Amino acid sequence: MRLALRLAMAAVPAAFAVAGCAGAPARPAPATAVAFDAERAPPALSPLVARASDAVDRLQRALSRRLMEELFDAPNAVLVCRDEAPGLTAEVAAAHGVTLGRTSHRLRNRENAPRPWAAGLVARAAARPAAEARAVALDLGDRIGYLRPISTGQPCLKCHGPAATLSPGVRAALQGGYPADGATDFAAGDLRGFFWAEVLKEPPPR
């Protein structure tokens, strides 16, 4: 059975507060949130899951485009992730009315730690190949949560591959920007992390 289906049957503890849109106070999550395959969302949640998916699509395209522009000089790609990715993420999130980000079981940026509702799913997916993972969503009560896996492609290895094979420029950029980096030693096809999104069931009051 694919990883997404195994995860979809798992009950995910979510007893912690889940932060809302930027600037909004944290709201309590239900005691238990059940994950389901994002392609098989209940009809009532399908529009929210589709909105989350659209936002992740746009962010993924924007980041991929910028990274591919800089990968000929891989240290610059590290700077794109550090300096440009937060702004791109905020722009896409605002355009789609969602909360949005990236996370992993092996972090480069500590600010990208998993959301409380996603932590168990991210941990259980660790060390599995990306080919076994699919997007999942969760009903969090007042919102839905969405996770889409990030596969490690061959170009990604310039910045995320075995530490011993990274160029001196990349190593210097990582040491300068991410002294506690934990996102190297991946291989092509590894599950490197997830895009995540949260979508409120009711829009916030204006």
N, C-alpha and C positions, 0 to 999 in steps of 0.2 A: 504494500500500500504506500502511496506517495506520502512524503513528509507532510504536505499540506493537509491531507485527509487525517493523518494521525493527530496533527495539531488541532484540527477542527473538532475532534471529538473530546479534546482535553478541556477540563474546567480550569480557568486561569485565575488564580487569586488576584484580587484587585482591591485590597482593603485600604490601600494608600489613597491619598488625594491625587486627583488627576488635574493638572494645570490646564486652564482653558486657553483662549486666544491671547495673543500678546497683550499684557496689561490687565487682563481679567483675573479675578481671584480664583484660587483653586477650588474645585468642586468635588464633593465626595463621589467615589466610584461605587458601584454595587459590590456587595461582598463577594460575588462570584460572577465572572463574565465568561461566556462560552464563545470560543472561536469557531468560525465557520469558513469554508472555502469561499473566497471573495467572488468567484464566478457563479456561486450558487446562493447568493444572498436572498434572504426572505423578501418577498415583494415590497413590504413596507419600508425596507432598508435599502433596496436596490438603488434609488436615486442618490442616497447619501454615499454609498459605496462607489457609485459611478463618479460622483464629484471628487471623492478622494483620489480615485484612480486617474482622473483627468489632471488633477493638480500634480500628482507624482509624475505622470507622463511629461508634463511641461517642464518640471524641475529637472528630470532626468535628461531630457533633450538639451536644456540650457547648460547644465553642468558638463555633459559629454562634449558638447560643441566647444566650450571654452577649454576643456582639458585637452582635447585633440589638437586645438590650435597651439597649445604650448608644449606638447609632449616631445617635440623635436629638441627642446631644451628642458628636460624633465624637472630641474629645480624650480622652473617657473610654474609648473603644474602644481607643485606643493604650495606655492604662494597663492595660486588661484583658489585652492581649497581653503587656505587660511584666511585670505583677505577678501575674496569675492563671493565665495559660496554663501556666507551668512546673508549678504545683501540680496543675492539672487533668490534665496529661499524665502526671505521676507516679502520680496516683490511678488513671487508666485502665490504665496499664502494669502496675501491681501487681495490679489486678483480673483482668487477662487473662494474667498471667505472661509478658509480652513486654517488649522494649525499644522505645521509641516516640518519635517526634519529628516535626518539620517542617524542611524545608530548601528552598533555592532557588538559582538561579544569580545572583540579585540579593538579597543579604541585608540584612535590617534588624538582626537580632541576630546578631553574629558567632559566638555559641555554637551557632547552627543551621547551621554549615557542613556540607556533605554528608559522610556517612560515606564512608570510603575506597572501599568497594565500589559506592557510588552515584554517586561523583563524575563518572565518565565518562558515565553515563546522563543525569545532570542537565545536564551541559555540552552534550551533543548535543541535548537537548530545548530548549535556550535559543532564544528568538525564534520558536518555532513556536506556532501557535494551540492552545489547549487542546483544541479539537475533534479534533485529530489524535492526541492522547495518550490512552493507556489504562493501567491498572494493569499492572505487570510484577513478576515475582519472580525471585529468583536462588537457586540452590543454593550455599551458602557452605561446605559441608563439614559442620560441626557444627551448622549452623543454616540457616535461610532468611532472605533479605532481601526486603522488599516495598516497592514504591513506588506511591503513588496520586497522580495529578496534581491540582493545585488550580487551578481556573479563576477568573479575575477576573470577579466579578459586578459589576453596576452599583453596589450599595451599597459594595463594596470600594473604589471610587474616591475615597470621602471621605478615606481614609487612604493609598491606594496609587496614586491618579491622577496626572495631570501636576502637577509640583511647583508650577507657577505658579497652579494652580487650587485648591490646598489652602487651607482657612480659616486665618486667623491662629492660632486656638487649636490646630489640628492641627500647624501648623508649629512652634509653641512646644513642644508636647508631644514632637514628634519630635526637636527640637534638644536638649531636656532629657534625653530618655531614650535617644536613639539618634543621637549626634552624627556617627557614620559611616554613617548610613542610606543604603542603596542600593536601597530597595524602593519607589520612586515612579516615575512616568512610565509606568505600565501603562495599558492600555486595556481596555475590556470585551471579554471573550473571550480575552485573553492567558493563556498558561500562566504562572501566578505562582510556582509551586513544587510541592512534593510533600509529602505525608505519607509517613513511612517507618516500618517496623517490622522487628524482628528476632525470630525465634522459634527457640529451641533445639530440636534434634531429640530430645534427651534432657533431662528436667527436671534441674536442678541438685540435688545431694545435700542433704538436709535436715540 
